[in-house]
Structures are given as structure tokens and as C-alpha cells.
Amino acid sequence: MLREAIFHRPKMNWAYAYDERTIHLRVRTKRNEMEAVNAIVGDKYAWERTKRIVPMRAFAADELFDYWEAAVEPPYRRLRYGFHFVRGGEELYLTEKEFRETPPPDSLELFDFPFINPVDVFAPPEWVKDAVFYQIFPERFANGDPSNDPEGALPWGSAEPTPTNFFGGDLQGVLDHLDHLADLGVNAIYFNPLFEATTNHKYDTKDYLKVDPHFGTNDKLKELVDACHARGIRVMLDAVFNHSGREFPPFVDVLEKGADSPYAGWFHVREFPLRVAGGIPTYDTFAFEPIMPKLNTEHPEVKKYLLDVARYWIEEVGIDGWRLDVANEVDHRFWREFRDTVKAAKPDAYILGEIWHDSMPWLQGDQFDAVMNYPLTNAVIDFFAEGTIDAAKFANAIGAQLAAYPQQVTETAFNLLGSHDTPRLLTRCGDNVGRMKLATLFKLTYPGTPCVYYGDEIGMSGDGDPGCRECMVWEEEKQDRELLRFFAGAIRLRKNHAALRSADIRFLQAEPGSRTLVYERRAADGERFIVAMNAGGESASVSVPAAGSWADAFTGEPAPLGRGRLQAELPAFGYAVWRQA
């Protein structure tokens, strides 16, 4: 056995409380080496009476490793544990102290999970596990009230988007089109910033307690939130707390008074007076953008101001969550206090951080409920949209992600394939609708919380910012109505079947050099799906073992079953979803 490949450490994503009764244990081994892995578990104060062997399952794999997991319910919420590996006639034990070739003599040298303290159990909101989000860039979704249009606003959709032009999108426009969202099947909205600002994207906040007048009023937002709630739709706003805008009154005061301003400590100033020297501001900003000065969230007055903002929109307007912009550049202590504030106001509020890379430090139950899952985005784009990796590399990338986080993180991860920050999905797919459907179907049959970027469902295209921020197309004759029906059908399938929302995913076929992918989805009650996809430009045959009766999940027609195998010829960029009957 390759001992160097075996890895475990207590806590984090390797040993954690899934709920108030259950501990998940995980260990890593060399890929395809072990015949079996077991956990040796028991209570440290009653070891001989409580010790037992728990078989572990290989729940994920990447290029180099298998990842094994067992769910254990300790009798007294405490656990001592070790691991037992089997390969052929060889056996090996891992304790906190060492590798052993014989069972550990007692529990003293085993790993320790001291106690499941309920307050430490990471429990994201339950509703998020069943949510399908829809992201709205407010300035470009719909113009419902021309009377509040910005000066110089262009007729809707009459020009290409630029960093500076306006078309008059507003909250009334969203209210006018809630039927579209309901028909699509989404049950949550993520809004890009709504607060008063100077730009069309509104990430340069002027007033954190006021809806931008070009979008409407605070009362109009309350009306919209109430209308959404009446339809079973949750609402999440964008919190830009890393930085403010140039017209934020405290920053204006610092610009005018320099070090003598009572707000001088609200920002990270390296040198007064504030200016741009050689293209670099003398104060910290988002990137090097002079109109977005970074807020000093360690300052007590800044902290109080922003936490009051977080509480205000929950208590006064009834929003259901916050998406946190540039979340990884804000100090951890602030986010811990932010979580306490938000959860006190609404215990099931969703806290979503914008982080593009490994996010474990923010996902331990004391800061965020989830992050925007860009690693998943990248893997899906690479395989389905651009075809730069094969099925094996895709499955390995997914396996690594599944192993990187506790299960409850996977269950509520914010899974997106495009946003206001990226090229649109159809464009990434080379305008190939078949590729787009495969990527979307994978997202909607994968663990986590999927999000649809406005307009993707009707076939809108566009490069990165500002091309991805075009006006929503509302003329039906200009929409891809067949694609819209596909989105609605796939969303409906996900919402109707717990297996497609569970964390249990297993790849059945993902070979090197292949463009064919087959995976299985299961629910705790035994519900079972098999999804087959051909991400290649030529037809491909699929044949996988499948006992019992199976049916097409969309049509209900009997599946092509022969000699205990599901068999199908998938056309280029074709797919099949089968449900065990």
C-alpha cells in the first residue's frame, strides 16, 4: 500500500458534524488501490463497550486519489476513530499517532472528535437545497417605468451595451415579468446591486440605505419582494461591502478634508491627499479603480454602519439573503459578525460569498453558507462548452470538488455557468445550442443550487463585460422558444425529484479520450436516475448495467433495456435521462 497517498486530518472537510447526531469521516487513498476501507469508531470514555467497524464508501475520485466516507452516529456525541485498509491479504491501520499493521491496542492513540456542539454544526438554510436561482442585472432586464429613466437613456435594446450607457431597466420591469420567472420554474432571484450609485452596474454605492432612483424606491422594492414571496420566490440582494463608490458621503468628506476628516479611518489611505499617481490611487480600492475605495471593515464605525445596512433590508423589506461582492478581500472577523447579525434578523437567510477559488476558510459555519461555485463553472465550460478536456478529466475535476468540502457545502453551493462577469454560456458554447443544453442539464442534475443568468433561457449571447449585459429580449419571435421549453422542463424535473438534488453522484462512464459521460443520481429513499450525455460532434453508443425497469424521465416512455443494460445511441450533443420505474 502506498502510505504516502493516505491522508486524513481532523475537522475541516475530513471529519465534521453533518447534523446534531451525525459525524462524517473521510480518508484519502491512492486511486484504485484499496479493496475496502473501514472506520474503527467508538466513545472515548466507553471504548470497549461502544467500538465497532463501519464500512466506508468511495464517494469521489480524482486523477490520483480515491476519497472514502462513512456517516457515523456516536452514542454520546463524542467519537474516537481510526481507519482500516484492506488490499488482497494486506491490512493496514491508521491512527493519529502512526500507521500500524495490527489493530490499535486502545483508543488513546486514535483520532478524536471531542463533542458535537450544536452551535458548531454548519447548517445552511434548508430552502436553498431546493432552490433554482435566476440572476437579474437590473438595468438590463425590463423597463417598466420610463418616468424614472436616467438622462440620456437609450430605447430598449437599440444599441450594444457599453460600460457607460443606460436603457432604463427597473424594479417595475421585474414586477411586470414575474410570470416569466414563474413559468420558467425558478423560485429565487439574485439581484445585482440595487442601491443608489452612478454606474449602470451599481457596484459603486453612494447610499446603502436607498434604492437607486432609476430603479424605483424602497417601497417599490418592498412591493416586489412581497409579490415574489406570494409566488414562492425568495429574493437575494448584492452587498458591496468591500468598497463603496466615489460619491459615498464619507469618502467625499475625506476627498475634501484629507486626514482631518472624521471619516479618514473609514478607508485604507496610504498617503494624503487622495489622488491617483502613476495610475495607482494613494488609497486602497477594488482593483485599481479610483471610484471604488476599499472600506476599512475593521473600523468600529464602518462595521456598525454596514451591519445596520445588512439588518435594515432584512427587517424593513424582507429580503431572504445577501450575495457578498469581493468577499475574500474582507477580513474574516467582519464576516463572522455579519453572519451573527444576519442570522439574528432572519435565521434562514442565505449568505453567499463571491470567491472564485478554494473557499474552505469561509465555509466552516461561522461565515458564509456557500460561495459562487466557479470551479464547477470552469470544469463544465471546459468539457461541455469548449471541449478542451475529456470525460475522464471532467469526472476527476468534479471528484476533487466533491472531496474538497463538507456535504452540506456541496448541497447549497451556488452553481452558475455564466454571470455579469463572464461571457454568456451560449457564446462559450460557440453558439452551439446542443452544447448549451448539455451544460445546463448537467448543472440542473448536479448537487447544489443552480442559477440561470437572465436571458440564457431564450438563447441570448454575448462576450464578457459589457457584452454579457445586453437588454433582455422580450419579443417572442426573437426568442429561442424551444430552448426556453428545455430549460423549463429540466428545472421542473429537478424540482420534482429529490435524487437530482441530493449529494449522491457516481460516474458510471468517463473514459480518457472520450466525450461520453454517464452518471448516476440517488436519493435517500432509493429513487434513482441515470444520465447519459454525448458531448462530442459524432453519435456515440451508451451501454450501462441497470437492473429493473427504467423509463425516460421526460416522457415516461420505457427505456431501451436489454440483457440488464440500458443501451442507447446518442446523437451528437445528445442526452438521455432515465428514471428507475
C-alpha positions as CSV (number, residue, x, y, z in Angstrom):
1,M,0.0,0.0,0.0
2,L,1.2,3.5,-0.9
3,R,1.2,5.0,2.6
4,E,2.3,8.4,1.2
5,A,-1.1,8.7,-0.6
6,I,-3.1,8.1,2.6
7,F,-4.3,11.3,4.2
8,H,-6.7,12.4,7.0
9,R,-6.8,15.2,9.4
10,P,-9.5,16.0,12.0
11,K,-12.1,18.7,11.3
12,M,-12.5,20.8,8.1
13,N,-13.8,18.6,5.3
14,W,-12.3,15.4,6.7
15,A,-14.2,14.9,10.0
16,Y,-17.2,17.2,10.6
17,A,-20.7,17.1,12.1
18,Y,-23.2,16.9,9.3
19,D,-26.1,17.4,11.8
20,E,-26.5,17.3,15.6
21,R,-26.4,13.4,15.5
22,T,-24.1,12.5,12.7
23,I,-20.3,12.8,12.0
24,H,-18.9,12.3,8.5
25,L,-15.5,10.7,8.4
26,R,-13.3,10.8,5.3
27,V,-9.9,9.5,4.3
28,R,-7.9,9.6,1.1
29,T,-6.1,6.7,-0.6
30,K,-4.2,6.1,-3.9
31,R,-6.7,5.7,-6.7
32,N,-7.9,2.1,-7.4
33,E,-5.6,0.6,-4.7
34,M,-7.9,-0.4,-1.8
35,E,-10.4,-3.2,-1.9
36,A,-12.0,-1.9,1.3
37,V,-11.7,0.8,3.8
38,N,-13.3,0.8,7.2
39,A,-13.6,3.2,10.1
40,I,-13.0,2.0,13.6
41,V,-15.2,4.1,15.9
42,G,-16.4,4.3,19.5
43,D,-16.8,6.6,22.5
44,K,-13.5,7.5,24.2
45,Y,-15.0,7.0,27.7
46,A,-16.7,3.7,26.9
47,W,-14.4,2.3,24.1
48,E,-14.7,-1.4,24.7
49,R,-18.5,-1.3,25.0
50,T,-19.1,1.0,22.0
51,K,-16.3,0.3,19.5
52,R,-17.4,-1.0,16.1
53,I,-16.3,-1.3,12.5
54,V,-18.1,0.9,9.9
55,P,-17.5,0.2,6.2
56,M,-16.6,3.3,4.2
57,R,-17.7,4.0,0.6
58,A,-15.6,5.6,-2.2
59,F,-17.8,8.7,-2.7
60,A,-15.4,10.6,-5.1
61,A,-12.2,10.2,-7.1
62,D,-9.8,12.4,-8.9
63,E,-6.7,11.7,-11.1
64,L,-4.6,10.4,-8.2
65,F,-6.8,9.6,-5.3
66,D,-10.0,7.9,-4.0
67,Y,-11.9,9.6,-1.3
68,W,-13.8,7.4,1.2
69,E,-16.6,8.4,3.5
70,A,-18.7,7.0,6.4
71,A,-21.6,8.6,8.3
72,V,-21.4,7.7,12.0
73,E,-23.9,8.4,14.8
74,P,-21.9,8.3,18.0
75,P,-23.9,7.2,21.0
76,Y,-22.8,10.1,23.2
77,R,-21.9,12.8,20.6
78,R,-18.2,12.0,21.1
79,L,-16.0,9.9,18.8
80,R,-12.6,8.3,18.8
81,Y,-11.8,6.8,15.4
82,G,-9.1,5.3,13.2
83,F,-9.0,3.7,9.7
84,H,-8.5,0.1,8.5
85,F,-7.3,-0.5,4.9
86,V,-7.6,-3.8,3.0
87,R,-5.8,-4.9,-0.2
88,G,-5.5,-8.5,-1.0
89,G,-4.1,-10.2,2.1
90,E,-2.6,-7.0,3.3
91,E,-4.1,-4.9,6.1
92,L,-3.1,-1.5,7.4
93,Y,-4.3,0.7,10.2
94,L,-4.1,4.5,10.6
95,T,-4.2,6.2,13.9
96,E,-3.4,9.8,14.9
97,K,-0.1,8.5,16.0
98,E,1.1,6.2,13.3
99,F,0.5,3.5,10.6
100,R,0.2,0.1,12.1
101,E,-0.1,-3.4,10.7
102,T,-2.1,-4.6,13.7
103,P,-5.2,-3.2,15.3
104,P,-4.6,-0.3,17.8
105,P,-4.4,-1.7,21.4
106,D,-6.7,1.0,22.7
107,S,-8.4,4.3,21.8
108,L,-5.8,6.6,23.2
109,E,-3.8,6.9,20.0
110,L,-6.8,7.3,17.7
111,F,-8.2,10.5,16.2
112,D,-10.6,12.5,18.4
113,F,-13.8,14.3,17.7
114,P,-14.4,15.7,21.1
115,F,-18.1,16.6,21.0
116,I,-20.9,17.6,18.6
117,N,-21.8,21.0,19.9
118,P,-25.0,22.1,18.2
119,V,-23.8,25.7,17.9
120,D,-20.8,24.5,15.8
121,V,-22.8,22.4,13.4
122,F,-22.7,24.1,9.9
123,A,-26.4,24.2,8.8
124,P,-27.1,26.2,5.7
125,P,-30.8,27.1,5.1
126,E,-32.8,24.1,4.1
127,W,-34.8,26.0,1.4
128,V,-31.6,26.7,-0.5
129,K,-31.2,22.9,-1.2
130,D,-34.4,23.1,-3.3
131,A,-33.9,26.5,-4.9
132,V,-33.3,27.4,-8.5
133,F,-32.0,30.9,-8.7
134,Y,-32.4,33.4,-11.5
135,Q,-29.8,36.3,-11.7
136,I,-31.1,39.7,-12.8
137,F,-28.9,42.6,-13.8
138,P,-31.5,45.3,-13.0
139,E,-30.5,47.9,-15.6
140,R,-31.0,45.4,-18.4
141,F,-33.9,43.2,-17.5
142,A,-37.0,45.3,-18.3
143,N,-38.1,48.9,-18.3
144,G,-41.4,49.0,-16.6
145,D,-41.5,52.7,-15.7
146,P,-40.0,55.1,-18.2
147,S,-40.6,58.1,-15.9
148,N,-37.5,57.1,-13.8
149,D,-35.2,56.5,-16.7
150,P,-31.7,58.1,-16.4
151,E,-31.0,61.1,-18.5
152,G,-29.9,60.0,-22.0
153,A,-31.3,56.5,-21.6
154,L,-31.4,54.7,-24.9
155,P,-34.5,52.9,-26.4
156,W,-34.6,49.3,-25.1
157,G,-32.2,47.1,-26.9
158,S,-31.4,49.7,-29.5
159,A,-27.6,49.6,-29.0
160,E,-24.8,47.4,-27.9
161,P,-24.1,47.6,-24.1
162,T,-21.2,49.7,-23.1
163,P,-19.7,50.4,-19.6
164,T,-21.5,53.8,-19.6
165,N,-24.8,53.6,-21.4
166,F,-28.3,53.1,-19.9
167,F,-31.5,51.6,-21.1
168,G,-33.9,52.2,-18.2
169,G,-34.3,48.7,-16.6
170,D,-36.0,49.0,-13.2
171,L,-37.9,47.2,-10.4
172,Q,-41.3,47.7,-12.1
173,G,-40.0,45.9,-15.1
174,V,-39.2,42.9,-12.9
175,L,-42.7,43.1,-11.4
176,D,-44.2,43.1,-14.9
177,H,-42.4,39.9,-15.8
178,L,-42.8,37.7,-12.7
179,D,-45.0,35.4,-14.8
180,H,-41.9,34.6,-17.0
181,L,-40.0,33.6,-13.9
182,A,-42.8,31.5,-12.5
183,D,-43.4,29.8,-15.9
184,L,-39.6,29.0,-16.1
185,G,-39.9,27.4,-12.6
186,V,-37.3,29.4,-10.7
187,N,-38.0,30.0,-7.1
188,A,-35.3,32.5,-6.1
189,I,-33.9,35.7,-7.6
190,Y,-30.4,37.1,-7.2
191,F,-30.2,40.8,-8.0
192,N,-27.1,42.6,-8.9
193,P,-26.8,45.8,-6.8
194,L,-30.0,47.9,-6.4
195,F,-28.6,50.7,-4.2
196,E,-28.0,54.3,-5.4
197,A,-24.8,54.6,-7.5
198,T,-23.5,56.4,-10.5
199,T,-22.8,53.5,-12.9
200,N,-25.1,51.2,-14.8
201,H,-23.8,48.2,-12.8
202,K,-24.2,49.9,-9.4
203,Y,-21.1,48.4,-7.7
204,D,-20.0,51.9,-6.7
205,T,-22.5,52.5,-3.9
206,K,-23.5,56.1,-3.0
207,D,-26.2,55.3,-0.5
208,Y,-26.5,51.8,1.1
209,L,-30.0,52.6,2.5
210,K,-31.7,53.8,-0.7
211,V,-32.8,52.0,-3.8
212,D,-31.3,53.8,-6.8
213,P,-34.0,56.3,-8.1
214,H,-33.6,55.0,-11.6
215,F,-34.7,51.6,-10.4
216,G,-37.5,52.8,-8.1
217,T,-37.9,53.4,-4.4
218,N,-37.5,51.4,-1.2
219,D,-41.3,51.0,-1.2
220,K,-41.2,49.6,-4.7
221,L,-38.6,47.1,-3.7
222,K,-40.8,46.1,-0.7
223,E,-43.7,45.7,-3.2
224,L,-41.5,43.5,-5.4
225,V,-40.3,41.3,-2.5
226,D,-43.9,40.8,-1.3
227,A,-45.0,39.9,-4.8
228,C,-42.2,37.4,-5.1
229,H,-42.9,35.8,-1.7
230,A,-46.6,35.5,-2.8
231,R,-45.3,33.3,-5.7
232,G,-42.9,31.3,-3.5
233,I,-39.9,33.2,-4.9
234,R,-37.1,34.2,-2.5
235,V,-35.0,37.4,-3.0
236,M,-31.3,37.9,-2.5
237,L,-29.5,41.2,-2.8
238,D,-25.9,42.1,-3.7
239,A,-23.9,43.5,-0.8
240,V,-20.9,45.6,-1.9
241,F,-19.2,45.9,1.5
242,N,-15.6,45.5,0.3
243,H,-15.7,49.0,-1.2
244,S,-18.0,52.0,-1.7
245,G,-18.4,54.4,-4.5
246,R,-16.7,57.8,-5.1
247,E,-19.9,59.6,-4.2
248,F,-20.4,57.8,-0.8
249,P,-20.6,60.8,1.5
250,P,-17.9,59.7,4.0
251,F,-15.5,59.3,1.0
252,V,-16.5,62.7,-0.4
253,D,-15.6,64.2,3.0
254,V,-12.2,62.5,3.0
255,L,-11.6,63.8,-0.5
256,E,-12.3,67.3,0.7
257,K,-10.7,67.3,4.1
258,G,-8.0,64.7,3.9
259,A,-6.5,63.5,7.2
260,D,-8.7,66.0,9.1
261,S,-11.9,64.3,8.0
262,P,-13.7,62.3,10.8
263,Y,-14.1,59.6,8.2
264,A,-10.4,59.3,7.3
265,G,-10.2,56.0,9.1
266,W,-13.1,54.6,7.2
267,F,-10.8,53.8,4.3
268,H,-7.3,52.4,3.7
269,V,-5.3,55.5,2.9
270,R,-1.6,55.2,2.2
271,E,-1.0,58.9,1.5
272,F,-2.9,62.2,1.7
273,P,-4.2,64.0,-0.2
274,L,-6.2,61.3,-2.1
275,R,-5.2,61.2,-5.7
276,V,-4.1,58.8,-8.5
277,A,-0.4,58.8,-9.0
278,G,1.1,56.9,-12.0
279,G,-2.2,55.1,-12.5
280,I,-2.3,53.8,-8.8
281,P,-4.6,55.5,-6.3
282,T,-3.0,56.6,-3.0
283,Y,-5.7,54.7,-1.2
284,D,-6.8,51.0,-1.5
285,T,-9.6,50.3,-3.9
286,F,-11.3,47.4,-5.7
287,A,-8.5,46.5,-8.2
288,F,-7.1,49.9,-9.1
289,E,-10.5,51.6,-9.7
290,P,-10.4,55.1,-8.2
291,I,-14.2,55.4,-7.9
292,M,-14.3,52.2,-5.7
293,P,-12.4,53.0,-2.5
294,K,-11.9,50.0,-0.2
295,L,-13.8,50.2,3.1
296,N,-11.9,49.6,6.4
297,T,-14.2,46.9,7.8
298,E,-12.0,46.7,10.9
299,H,-13.1,50.3,11.9
300,P,-15.9,50.1,14.5
301,E,-18.0,52.9,12.9
302,V,-17.7,51.2,9.4
303,K,-18.6,47.9,10.9
304,K,-21.6,49.3,12.7
305,Y,-22.8,51.1,9.6
306,L,-22.6,48.1,7.3
307,L,-24.1,45.7,9.8
308,D,-27.0,48.1,10.2
309,V,-27.4,48.0,6.5
310,A,-27.4,44.2,6.4
311,R,-30.1,44.2,9.1
312,Y,-32.2,47.0,7.6
313,W,-33.0,45.3,4.3
314,I,-34.0,42.1,6.0
315,E,-36.2,43.7,8.6
316,E,-37.7,46.5,6.6
317,V,-38.0,44.9,3.2
318,G,-38.0,41.2,4.0
319,I,-35.1,40.0,1.7
320,D,-34.0,36.4,2.1
321,G,-30.3,36.6,1.6
322,W,-27.1,38.5,0.7
323,R,-24.6,37.9,-2.0
324,L,-21.3,39.3,-0.9
325,D,-19.2,41.0,-3.5
326,V,-15.4,40.6,-3.4
327,A,-15.9,38.6,-0.3
328,N,-12.4,37.2,0.0
329,E,-10.8,40.7,0.4
330,V,-12.8,41.5,3.5
331,D,-11.5,40.4,7.0
332,H,-12.8,37.2,8.5
333,R,-13.8,38.9,11.8
334,F,-16.2,41.2,10.0
335,W,-17.9,38.3,8.2
336,R,-18.3,36.4,11.5
337,E,-20.1,39.4,13.0
338,F,-22.0,39.8,9.7
339,R,-23.3,36.3,10.0
340,D,-24.3,36.7,13.6
341,T,-26.2,39.9,12.6
342,V,-28.0,38.4,9.6
343,K,-28.9,35.2,11.3
344,A,-30.3,37.0,14.3
345,A,-32.6,39.0,11.9
346,K,-33.6,36.0,9.8
347,P,-32.2,32.6,10.8
348,D,-32.8,31.1,7.4
349,A,-31.2,33.9,5.4
350,Y,-28.8,32.7,2.7
351,I,-25.2,34.2,2.9
352,L,-23.4,33.7,-0.4
353,G,-19.8,34.8,-0.9
354,E,-18.2,35.8,-4.2
355,I,-15.0,33.7,-4.1
356,W,-13.6,32.2,-7.3
357,H,-11.1,29.7,-5.8
358,D,-10.8,27.3,-2.8
359,S,-13.1,28.6,-0.1
360,M,-12.8,26.3,2.9
361,P,-11.7,29.1,5.3
362,W,-15.1,30.8,4.8
363,L,-17.2,27.7,4.9
364,Q,-16.9,26.3,8.4
365,G,-20.2,27.5,9.7
366,D,-19.1,30.8,11.1
367,Q,-19.1,33.0,7.9
368,F,-20.9,32.0,4.7
369,D,-23.5,29.4,3.8
370,A,-22.0,29.0,0.3
371,V,-19.8,30.6,-2.4
372,M,-20.3,31.1,-6.1
373,N,-19.0,27.8,-7.5
374,Y,-16.7,29.0,-10.2
375,P,-14.5,25.8,-10.1
376,L,-17.6,23.9,-11.2
377,T,-18.3,26.6,-13.9
378,N,-14.8,26.1,-15.2
379,A,-15.0,22.3,-15.4
380,V,-18.4,22.4,-17.1
381,I,-17.2,25.0,-19.6
382,D,-14.1,23.1,-20.4
383,F,-15.9,19.8,-21.1
384,F,-19.3,20.7,-22.5
385,A,-18.9,24.2,-24.0
386,E,-15.3,24.3,-25.3
387,G,-14.3,20.6,-25.4
388,T,-10.8,21.2,-24.0
389,I,-10.9,18.2,-21.7
390,D,-12.2,14.7,-22.0
391,A,-14.7,12.8,-19.9
392,A,-12.1,11.4,-17.5
393,K,-10.6,14.8,-16.7
394,F,-14.0,16.2,-16.2
395,A,-15.0,13.5,-13.8
396,N,-11.7,13.9,-11.9
397,A,-12.3,17.7,-11.6
398,I,-15.8,17.0,-10.2
399,G,-14.5,14.4,-7.8
400,A,-11.9,16.7,-6.4
401,Q,-14.6,19.4,-5.8
402,L,-16.8,16.9,-4.0
403,A,-14.0,15.9,-1.7
404,A,-12.9,19.4,-1.0
405,Y,-15.9,20.4,1.1
406,P,-18.3,19.0,3.7
407,Q,-21.5,17.6,2.2
408,Q,-23.7,20.5,3.4
409,V,-21.5,22.8,1.5
410,T,-22.0,20.8,-1.7
411,E,-25.7,20.8,-1.2
412,T,-26.0,24.6,-1.2
413,A,-23.1,25.6,-3.4
414,F,-24.2,28.3,-5.9
415,N,-23.7,26.6,-9.3
416,L,-23.6,29.0,-12.2
417,L,-22.4,28.8,-15.8
418,G,-22.4,32.5,-16.6
419,S,-22.9,35.8,-15.0
420,H,-22.5,39.6,-15.4
421,D,-18.7,38.9,-15.0
422,T,-18.3,36.2,-17.7
423,P,-19.1,35.6,-21.4
424,R,-22.6,34.2,-21.8
425,L,-23.0,30.4,-21.9
426,L,-24.2,30.2,-25.5
427,T,-21.2,32.2,-26.6
428,R,-18.8,30.0,-24.6
429,C,-20.5,27.1,-26.5
430,G,-19.7,28.6,-29.8
431,D,-23.4,29.3,-30.4
432,N,-24.0,25.6,-30.4
433,V,-27.4,25.1,-28.6
434,G,-26.7,21.4,-28.2
435,R,-23.6,22.0,-26.1
436,M,-25.5,24.6,-24.1
437,K,-28.3,22.1,-23.3
438,L,-25.8,19.6,-22.1
439,A,-24.0,22.0,-19.8
440,T,-27.4,23.2,-18.5
441,L,-28.7,19.7,-18.0
442,F,-25.6,18.8,-16.0
443,K,-26.0,21.8,-13.8
444,L,-29.6,21.0,-13.1
445,T,-28.9,17.3,-12.3
446,Y,-25.9,18.1,-10.1
447,P,-25.7,18.6,-6.3
448,G,-26.0,22.2,-5.2
449,T,-28.1,25.3,-6.0
450,P,-28.3,26.1,-9.7
451,C,-28.6,29.6,-11.1
452,V,-29.8,30.8,-14.5
453,Y,-28.4,34.1,-15.8
454,Y,-31.2,36.2,-17.2
455,G,-31.7,35.6,-21.0
456,D,-29.7,32.3,-21.2
457,E,-33.1,30.5,-21.3
458,I,-34.1,32.3,-24.5
459,G,-30.7,32.0,-26.3
460,M,-29.1,35.3,-25.6
461,S,-25.4,35.5,-26.4
462,G,-22.6,38.0,-25.7
463,D,-18.9,38.2,-24.8
464,G,-17.6,39.2,-21.4
465,D,-18.5,42.5,-19.7
466,P,-20.1,44.6,-21.2
467,G,-21.3,42.1,-23.9
468,C,-22.9,39.8,-21.4
469,R,-25.1,42.7,-20.2
470,E,-27.4,43.2,-23.1
471,C,-31.1,44.1,-22.7
472,M,-33.4,41.2,-22.1
473,V,-35.2,40.2,-25.3
474,W,-38.9,40.2,-24.7
475,E,-40.2,39.8,-28.3
476,E,-41.2,36.1,-28.5
477,E,-40.4,36.0,-32.2
478,K,-36.7,36.8,-31.3
479,Q,-36.5,34.2,-28.5
480,D,-35.5,30.6,-28.8
481,R,-38.8,29.2,-27.6
482,E,-37.7,25.6,-27.9
483,L,-34.7,26.3,-25.7
484,L,-37.0,28.0,-23.2
485,R,-39.1,24.9,-23.1
486,F,-36.0,22.8,-22.5
487,F,-35.0,25.0,-19.5
488,A,-38.4,24.8,-18.0
489,G,-38.6,21.1,-18.5
490,A,-35.2,20.4,-16.9
491,I,-36.0,22.8,-14.0
492,R,-39.3,21.0,-13.4
493,L,-37.6,17.6,-13.5
494,R,-35.1,18.8,-10.8
495,K,-37.8,20.2,-8.6
496,N,-39.9,17.1,-8.8
497,H,-37.2,14.6,-7.9
498,A,-35.1,14.6,-4.7
499,A,-32.5,12.3,-6.3
500,L,-31.5,15.2,-8.7
501,R,-30.9,17.5,-5.7
502,S,-29.1,15.0,-3.5
503,A,-25.4,15.0,-2.8
504,D,-25.1,11.4,-4.1
505,I,-23.5,11.3,-7.6
506,R,-21.5,8.5,-9.1
507,F,-19.8,8.4,-12.5
508,L,-20.5,5.2,-14.4
509,Q,-18.7,6.0,-17.6
510,A,-16.0,8.7,-18.1
511,E,-13.1,7.3,-20.1
512,P,-9.9,9.0,-21.2
513,G,-10.2,10.4,-24.7
514,S,-14.0,10.0,-24.6
515,R,-16.7,12.7,-25.0
516,T,-19.3,10.4,-23.5
517,L,-20.3,10.8,-19.8
518,V,-22.7,8.7,-17.8
519,Y,-23.5,9.2,-14.1
520,E,-26.0,8.0,-11.5
521,R,-28.0,10.1,-9.1
522,R,-29.7,8.6,-6.0
523,A,-32.0,9.8,-3.2
524,A,-32.1,8.5,0.4
525,D,-35.5,6.9,-0.3
526,G,-33.9,4.8,-3.2
527,E,-35.1,7.0,-6.1
528,R,-32.5,6.5,-8.9
529,F,-31.6,8.2,-12.1
530,I,-29.0,7.6,-14.8
531,V,-28.0,10.5,-17.0
532,A,-26.1,9.9,-20.3
533,M,-24.5,12.7,-22.3
534,N,-22.6,12.8,-25.6
535,A,-20.5,16.0,-25.7
536,G,-19.0,15.0,-29.0
537,G,-19.8,16.0,-32.5
538,E,-20.5,12.4,-33.7
539,S,-23.0,9.9,-32.4
540,A,-22.0,7.7,-29.5
541,S,-23.2,4.4,-28.1
542,V,-24.0,4.0,-24.4
543,S,-24.4,0.7,-22.5
544,V,-24.5,0.6,-18.7
545,P,-25.7,-2.1,-16.3
546,A,-29.2,-1.3,-14.9
547,A,-31.3,-3.9,-13.2
548,G,-35.1,-3.5,-13.1
549,S,-37.4,-1.3,-15.1
550,W,-36.4,2.1,-16.4
551,A,-38.2,4.9,-18.2
552,D,-37.4,8.2,-20.0
553,A,-37.5,10.8,-17.2
554,F,-39.0,13.4,-19.5
555,T,-41.6,11.4,-21.5
556,G,-42.3,8.4,-19.3
557,E,-41.6,6.1,-22.2
558,P,-39.9,2.7,-21.4
559,A,-36.1,3.0,-21.7
560,P,-34.1,0.8,-24.2
561,L,-33.2,-2.0,-21.9
562,G,-31.6,-5.3,-23.0
563,R,-29.9,-8.1,-21.0
564,G,-29.8,-6.0,-17.9
565,R,-28.3,-2.9,-19.6
566,L,-29.5,0.5,-20.6
567,Q,-28.5,0.9,-24.2
568,A,-28.8,3.9,-26.5
569,E,-27.3,5.6,-29.5
570,L,-26.9,9.3,-28.6
571,P,-26.6,11.8,-31.5
572,A,-24.0,14.5,-31.5
573,F,-24.6,16.6,-28.3
574,G,-27.4,14.3,-27.4
575,Y,-28.5,13.1,-24.0
576,A,-30.8,10.7,-22.2
577,V,-32.2,10.9,-18.6
578,W,-33.6,7.6,-17.3
579,R,-35.5,7.1,-14.1
580,Q,-35.9,3.7,-12.4
581,A,-39.6,2.8,-12.6
